[in-house]
Amino acid sequence: MSTELNIVHRPDIGRFEATVDGLRCEADYQLNGDTMLMTHTGVPSELGGRGIAGELVKTALTWAREQGLRVRPLCSYVEAYMRRHPEWQDLRA
């Protein structure tokens, strides 16, 4: 990805987000004890193919690891991302 993403963590609403070309991209989660439920990843279609969703999920998973959380991927994108990147399997709840 050529542009540096400015990903902001908004724990008040359970979201990692970035604004790209004026459009909001997001990875939503809910905490349930020591488990992070990854519930939704959204990137507007006109921004697709840039790796934005992957960067949002990677940032969320990194945060979960730092917090000692397990991750349950309820979002199909997060499920596929974790399957493609075995380095995150140890987080799977």
N, C-alpha and C positions, 0 to 999 in steps of 0.2 A: 504494500500500500504506500503510495507516494506521500500523502498528507499525514502529518502527525495528528492523531486523534486526541482530543482533550476530553477524557472520560471523567465524569464527575460521579462520585458515590453519594446517593441521597438516601441514607438509612431511614430517614423519617417516613419515606414512602416505599422503601424496599426496592430501590432501583439504581442501576448503573446506567448513565445516559451520556450521550454525546450529541452535539448539534453539528451537522455537516450540511453545507450549502443551505443553511437556514431551516433544515429539517431535523426533527428529533428522532434519534435512534435509541433503543432501550433494551435492557435485560432486567426483567422483574423477578423478584424473589420474595419469599416469606420465610421467617424463622419459626421453627417448631422445635423448641428445646435446643439441642446441639445439632440440629439438621437444617440445612438451607434448602428450601424447596424452590427450585428454579422453575418458575411458572410460565414465563413468556419472553420471547426475544422478538423485537420488531425493528425492521429497517425498511423505510419506504422503498418501493420497487425501483424508483429512479436512481437509488443509491446502491442497488444490488450489484454483487460481483466485485465489490471493492474490499471485502474482508472485514467490514465493519462489525457484523454480528460476531464473527470469530474473536475479534479484539475485545468486544464487550464481555463475551463469555469467559475468555481467558482472564480478564481483569477480575471478574466476579469469582472465578475459581481460585485465583491467587489470594484474594481477600479471604475466602472461606478457609483456605489452608492456613493462612496467618492467624485466623481466629480459632483454629482447632475444630472447625465444623465439618460434618459429613454433608454430602450433597445428594439430593434426590432429584434427578432431571425429569420433571413433569412436562417440560417443553420438548417437542420432538427435535428441534434444532440442537438444544443442549445435549440431549441423548445421543444424537449423531456425532456431535463434536467430541464428547467424551469417549465414544467408541473409536473414533478416528485418531485420538490422541491418548495413547495408553499411559502417558505420564500422569494423567489425572485419575486413573482407576482407583487409586488408594483412597480417594475422597468419597467414592460411591457409597451411599447409605444402603 
